[in-house]
Amino acid sequence: MSCEGFRAPVLVMGETVAVTEVPGTKYAVLGDDRIAYQVFGQGDVDLLWVPSSGDCIDLRWDWPAYAEYLEWLGTNARVISFDRRGTGASDVPSDEALPSWELWADDARVVLDAVGSEQAVVCGAADSGPAAILFSAVHPSRTQGLILMDTCARFGAALDYPEGRAEEALADISQVVQDIWGTEAMGPFTAPDLARRDPRFSSWFARSQRLYWSPRQAAEVLQFEQSWDVREALPLVGVPTLVLHVEGFDAIPVAHGRFLAEHIACARLVVLPGTDSIVFGDPLHAAGPHIAQFLGGLTLGGEPERALSAILFTDIVESTAQASALGDREWRNLLETHDAVTQTVVDKHRGRLIQTTGDGLLATFDGPGRAIQCALALHEALQPLGLEIRTGLHTGEVELREGGIAGIGVHIAARVMAAALSGELLVSPAVPMLVAGSGIEFEDRGEHELKGVPGLWRLFAVRH
């Protein structure tokens, strides 16, 4: 389904002075959900453009400077853009609750498939930046390059991350956003200089926000996005990366951009003057030359060797005793049934079954949210067979090999599983941060020594 492209008037100082070609809005289908997207431009490179929250695809063409920038971008790339599920013109997700970045990644892949894009430059701005980083790390074969605008690896401060804001400051920002979302007061919040020069920007931006989210939705999403931490993914970004950051952008200070550039191996930092966000300030003249140079220097990469993955191990509890009690033939039949059931459950949750281990399995997933859902479903599916399992989940780096995976991340996941009790799903420390906002709850199981893995590891059990 689509709405054919049309030509809309661009207003400058109250007078119609130009006509902008607006691309048709189409829909990609994922299960029962429809994801609104637009595609335009004639460049040799595909660019997946997903800006910050409050910026819906249908309204951005109404702001002259933004429309001018998008038209220019289309001369350098084939531009693909979408409203993620739950926003703008897209459906609210109808399936299980997942972390928003996993939904974002699912939406991105489906839209890229719909337009026949095998590999794209991924561009994220502000709060879409962490999701863009994770997409690049999880899907290296689909990512040709990465552009990060006024964004960060985490919003909050930590002992090893002084660039972030204190917890109290984040709470204040969340309250302010809820109070002013969808009003003209949000204009100065993201582009203070532009809002002062041209009050019509604040009116347009408020309208875009109202079409995107309600105030309560905006506050809720911002609150769990503030708990994101994607620093562990930065070393796994293996593509050329352009980090653009406005020096005086108060909402996300430039120190965040410097951190990204320092921790992504192939990154180049460009600090731009001003106080307005890049997207809403003057993107064509401020960022355009740097983006053009970046896109022009890209080449197709080889096969990726590493990726970020959610690694799940399961193990049948007291399998030796059960095998002795049943005998070889009945035990073998039970294991064959186990393998068939687990393959079905893993496939249903869009995982990849790497191997069965005799009395368990090793599977990988694009994100830990779906891996947790799969593990809980496996517990339930195997109980009627009289099988109780323990499960362990770790999100980390894997080495990609033909037909399998390897690396320290696989060993950590196996050791996490070995520490689990019967019927328990244990996860490594990175998992709770990566599933913020999904409704999944955890219980602290304290520090553990994992055989063959240096240091102490704090593990968490999933409540179910």
C-alpha positions in Angstrom: 0.0 0.0 0.0 1.2 3.5 -0.6 0.2 7.1 -1.0 1.8 8.4 -4.2 4.3 11.2 -4.0 2.9 14.7 -4.3 4.4 18.2 -4.6 3.8 20.3 -1.5 4.4 24.1 -1.3 7.3 25.3 0.9 6.5 28.5 2.8 9.2 31.0 3.6 8.3 34.2 5.5 4.6 33.4 4.8 5.0 33.3 1.0 5.1 30.2 -1.3 8.5 30.4 -3.0 9.3 26.8 -4.0 7.8 23.4 -4.6 9.2 20.2 -2.9 8.6 16.7 -4.2 7.4 14.7 -1.3 7.9 10.9 -1.6 5.0 8.5 -1.2 4.6 6.8 2.1 4.5 3.0 1.8 4.2 0.2 4.3 6.4 -2.8 5.0 4.7 -5.7 6.8 6.1 -7.5 9.9 3.7 -10.1 11.2 0.4 -8.3 11.9 2.1 -4.9 12.0 2.7 -2.3 9.2 5.7 0.0 9.3 5.5 3.3 7.4 8.5 4.2 5.3 9.6 6.5 2.5 12.4 6.0 -0.1 13.8 8.7 -2.3 17.0 9.7 -4.1 19.2 8.4 -6.8 22.6 8.1 -5.1 24.8 5.0 -5.4 24.8 4.4 -1.7 21.8 3.4 0.4 21.3 5.5 3.5 19.0 4.5 6.3 17.9 7.8 7.9 16.3 7.5 11.3 16.4 10.8 13.2 15.4 11.5 16.8 12.0 11.0 18.5 9.3 13.5 17.6 10.4 13.6 13.9 7.8 11.7 11.8 8.3 11.0 8.1 5.2 12.7 6.8 5.7 16.1 8.5 9.4 16.8 8.0 8.8 17.9 4.5 6.8 20.9 5.8 9.9 22.6 7.3 11.8 24.3 4.4 15.4 23.8 5.7 14.7 20.2 6.5 13.1 19.6 3.1 16.1 21.2 1.4 18.5 19.0 3.3 16.5 15.8 2.5 16.4 16.8 -1.2 20.1 17.3 -1.2 20.7 14.1 0.7 18.8 12.3 -2.1 21.4 13.5 -4.6 24.1 11.7 -2.7 22.3 8.5 -1.7 19.1 6.5 -2.0 17.5 7.5 1.3 15.3 5.1 3.3 13.4 6.4 6.3 10.7 5.0 8.5 8.5 5.6 11.6 9.4 2.8 14.0 6.5 0.8 15.4 4.5 2.7 18.0 5.3 6.1 16.4 3.9 8.3 13.7 2.1 6.5 10.9 3.3 3.0 11.9 1.3 0.4 13.9 1.7 -0.1 17.6 3.6 -3.4 18.1 1.2 -6.3 18.4 3.6 -9.0 19.4 5.5 -9.6 22.7 7.1 -6.7 24.5 10.7 -6.2 23.4 13.3 -3.5 24.2 12.7 -0.6 21.8 16.1 -1.0 20.1 15.3 -4.6 19.2 12.0 -3.4 17.7 13.9 -0.7 15.9 16.3 -3.3 14.5 13.5 -5.5 13.4 11.7 -2.6 11.7 14.9 -1.5 10.0 15.6 -5.0 8.6 12.1 -5.4 7.3 12.1 -2.0 5.6 15.5 -2.6 4.1 14.3 -5.9 2.7 11.1 -4.2 1.3 13.2 -1.8 -0.8 15.8 -4.4 -1.8 18.7 -2.9 0.2 21.3 -5.5 1.1 23.6 -3.0 2.8 23.2 0.6 3.9 24.8 3.4 5.7 22.9 3.7 9.0 22.4 7.2 10.4 21.1 7.8 13.9 20.5 11.1 15.7 20.0 11.9 19.4 18.0 9.1 21.0 18.1 6.9 17.9 21.9 6.9 18.0 22.2 4.0 20.5 19.9 1.8 18.4 21.9 2.7 15.3 25.1 1.6 17.1 23.6 -1.7 18.2 22.2 -2.4 14.7 25.7 -1.9 13.2 27.2 -4.2 15.8 24.5 -6.9 15.6 24.1 -6.7 11.8 27.6 -6.0 10.4 26.7 -7.6 7.0 23.8 -5.1 6.5 25.9 -2.0 7.5 28.2 -0.2 5.1 28.9 2.8 7.3 27.6 4.6 10.4 26.7 8.3 10.9 26.0 9.5 14.4 24.6 13.0 15.0 24.4 14.6 18.4 24.1 11.3 20.2 25.8 9.1 22.8 26.5 5.6 24.1 24.6 6.3 27.4 22.8 9.2 28.8 23.5 8.8 32.5 26.7 9.3 34.4 28.7 6.4 36.0 32.0 6.1 37.8 33.6 5.3 34.5 31.5 7.6 32.5 31.6 11.2 33.8 30.3 12.4 30.4 26.7 11.5 31.4 24.2 13.4 33.6 23.5 12.6 37.2 20.4 10.6 38.0 18.6 13.6 39.5 19.3 15.7 36.4 17.9 12.9 34.1 14.7 12.7 36.3 14.3 16.5 35.9 14.7 16.2 32.1 12.1 13.4 32.0 9.6 15.5 33.9 10.3 18.6 31.7 9.7 16.6 28.6 6.4 15.3 29.9 5.3 18.8 30.8 6.2 20.4 27.5 6.0 17.6 24.9 3.9 18.6 21.9 4.0 22.3 22.9 6.0 25.2 21.4 8.2 25.1 24.5 10.0 22.1 23.0 11.4 24.2 20.1 14.0 26.0 22.3 14.8 22.7 24.1 16.3 21.2 20.9 17.1 24.3 18.7 17.3 27.4 21.0 18.9 29.7 18.4 16.5 28.7 15.6 13.5 29.0 17.9 14.5 32.5 18.8 15.0 33.6 15.2 11.9 31.9 13.8 9.0 31.1 16.1 7.4 29.1 13.3 9.9 26.4 13.9 8.5 25.8 17.4 5.0 25.5 16.0 6.0 23.0 13.3 8.1 21.0 15.8 5.3 20.8 18.3 2.9 19.5 15.6 5.4 16.8 14.6 5.8 15.7 18.2 2.0 15.4 18.7 1.8 13.2 15.6 4.6 11.1 16.9 3.8 10.4 20.6 1.5 11.6 23.4 3.3 13.4 26.3 3.0 10.4 28.5 4.4 8.1 25.9 7.3 10.5 25.3 8.1 10.6 29.0 7.9 6.8 29.5 10.1 6.1 26.5 12.7 8.7 27.5 12.8 7.3 31.0 13.8 3.8 29.9 16.1 5.2 27.1 18.0 7.0 29.9 19.0 3.6 31.3 20.6 2.4 28.0 24.3 1.7 27.9 25.8 0.5 24.6 29.4 1.1 25.4 30.3 -2.6 25.1 29.1 -2.5 21.4 31.4 0.3 20.4 34.5 -1.9 19.8 32.3 -4.1 17.6 31.4 -1.4 15.2 33.7 -2.4 12.3 32.5 0.0 9.6 33.7 3.6 8.8 31.9 5.9 11.2 31.3 9.7 11.0 30.5 11.3 14.4 29.0 14.8 14.0 28.3 16.8 17.2 27.3 20.4 17.8 29.7 22.0 20.3 27.1 23.9 22.3 24.2 21.4 22.1 23.1 21.3 25.7 20.6 18.4 25.5 23.5 15.9 24.7 26.9 17.6 25.4 29.7 17.2 22.9 31.7 15.1 25.4 29.4 12.2 24.4 30.5 12.6 20.8 34.1 12.6 21.8 33.7 9.4 23.7 32.1 7.7 20.7 34.9 8.8 18.4 37.5 7.5 20.8 35.9 4.1 21.3 34.9 3.3 17.7 38.0 2.1 15.8 37.1 3.6 12.4 35.5 6.8 13.6 36.1 10.4 12.7 34.8 13.2 14.9 33.6 16.6 13.4 32.6 19.2 16.0 30.3 21.8 14.5 29.7 25.3 15.9 26.4 26.5 17.4 23.8 25.4 19.9 21.0 23.9 17.8 20.8 20.2 17.1 22.2 19.3 13.6 18.9 18.0 12.3 16.9 21.0 13.1 19.5 23.8 12.9 21.0 24.0 9.4 21.8 20.4 8.4 22.6 21.1 4.8 25.3 23.7 5.3 26.6 22.5 8.7 26.7 18.7 8.1 26.2 18.4 4.4 29.9 18.7 3.2 31.1 16.2 5.8 28.3 13.7 4.9 29.0 14.1 1.2 32.7 13.5 1.7 32.0 10.5 4.0 29.5 8.8 1.6 31.8 9.4 -1.4 34.7 7.6 0.3 32.8 4.4 1.1 33.5 1.1 -0.5 31.7 -2.2 0.0 33.3 -4.1 2.8 34.2 -7.8 3.1 32.5 -10.4 5.1 32.4 -9.4 8.8 34.4 -11.5 11.3 32.7 -10.3 14.5 29.3 -9.3 15.7 27.4 -8.6 18.9 25.0 -11.4 19.7 22.7 -12.8 22.4 24.1 -16.3 23.2 21.8 -18.8 24.8 22.8 -22.2 26.3 20.4 -24.7 27.7 21.0 -27.9 29.6 18.7 -30.7 30.7 18.8 -31.1 34.5 20.0 -34.6 35.8 20.2 -35.9 32.2 22.5 -38.8 33.2 20.1 -40.1 35.9 17.1 -39.8 33.4 19.1 -41.7 30.7 19.9 -44.5 33.2 16.3 -44.8 34.3 14.8 -44.8 30.8 17.4 -46.9 28.9 19.2 -46.0 25.8 16.3 -46.4 23.3 13.7 -44.4 25.2 16.3 -41.7 26.1 17.3 -41.4 22.5 13.7 -41.0 21.4 13.2 -38.4 24.2 16.2 -36.4 23.0 15.0 -36.5 19.4 11.6 -35.0 20.6 13.6 -32.5 22.7 15.6 -31.4 19.6 12.5 -31.1 17.4 10.7 -29.0 20.1 13.6 -26.7 20.7 14.2 -26.1 17.0 10.5 -25.1 16.6 10.7 -22.7 19.6 14.0 -21.1 18.5 12.6 -20.6 15.0 9.4 -19.0 16.4 11.5 -16.5 18.3 13.7 -15.7 15.2 16.8 -17.3 16.7 19.5 -19.3 15.0 20.1 -22.8 16.4 23.9 -23.2 16.2 24.0 -26.8 17.5 22.4 -29.3 19.9 24.7 -30.4 22.6 23.4 -33.9 23.4 21.3 -32.7 26.3 20.8 -29.0 25.5 21.4 -26.4 22.8 23.4 -23.4 21.7 21.4 -20.6 19.9 22.0 -17.0 19.0 19.6 -14.1 18.7 19.8 -10.5 17.4 18.9 -9.2 20.9 18.6 -10.4 24.5 14.9 -9.6 24.8 13.9 -12.1 22.2 16.4 -14.6 23.6 14.8 -14.3 27.1 11.4 -14.9 25.6 12.7 -18.0 23.8 14.3 -19.4 27.0 11.1 -19.0 29.0 9.1 -20.6 26.1 11.6 -23.5 26.1 11.1 -24.1 29.9 7.3 -24.3 29.3 7.4 -26.4 26.1 9.8 -29.1 27.6 7.9 -29.6 30.9 5.2 -31.8 29.4 8.1 -34.1 28.3 9.2 -34.4 31.9 12.3 -32.4 31.1 13.5 -29.6 33.3 16.3 -27.3 32.0 18.7 -24.6 33.2 19.5 -21.8 30.9 22.2 -19.1 30.6 22.3 -16.0 28.5 25.2 -13.6 27.7 25.3 -10.7 25.2 28.7 -10.2 23.8 31.1 -10.5 21.0 31.2 -13.7 18.8 33.5 -14.7 16.0 31.5 -15.5 12.9 32.5 -18.8 11.3 30.9 -20.7 8.5 28.1 -22.7 10.1 28.9 -21.6 13.7 30.4 -19.2 16.2 33.4 -19.0 18.5 35.1 -16.8 21.0 35.1 -15.9 24.6 31.5 -14.8 24.5 30.4 -18.4 23.8 32.4 -19.6 26.8 30.9 -17.0 29.1 27.4 -17.9 28.1 28.2 -21.6 28.8 29.6 -20.7 32.3 26.5 -18.6 33.1 24.3 -21.5 32.2 26.3 -23.8 34.4 25.7 -21.5 37.4 21.9 -21.7 37.0 19.7 -23.7 39.1 17.0 -26.1 37.8 14.3 -24.1 36.0 16.4 -20.9 36.3 17.4 -18.4 33.6 20.6 -16.6 34.5 22.0 -13.7 32.5 25.2 -11.7 32.5 25.5 -8.1 33.6 25.0 -6.4 30.2 21.6 -8.0 29.6 19.4 -6.0 32.1 20.6 -2.7 30.6 19.9 -3.9 27.1 16.3 -4.9 27.8 15.3 -1.7 29.7 11.7 -0.8 29.0 10.6 -4.3 28.0 9.0 -5.1 31.4 11.4 -8.0 32.1 12.4 -8.1 35.8 15.5 -9.5 37.4 16.8 -10.7 40.7 20.4 -10.2 41.7 22.1 -13.5 42.3 25.4 -12.0 43.4 28.9 -12.4 42.2 30.2 -15.7 40.7 33.4 -17.1 39.5 33.0 -18.4 36.0 35.4 -21.2 35.3 38.1 -20.1 32.9 36.8 -16.5 32.7 38.8 -13.8 34.6 37.3 -11.8 37.4 34.0 -12.0 39.3 30.7 -11.8 37.4 27.5 -10.5 38.9 24.6 -12.6 37.5 20.9 -12.0 37.4 17.9 -14.3 37.3 14.9 -13.5 35.2 11.7 -13.5 37.1 9.0 -15.6 35.6 
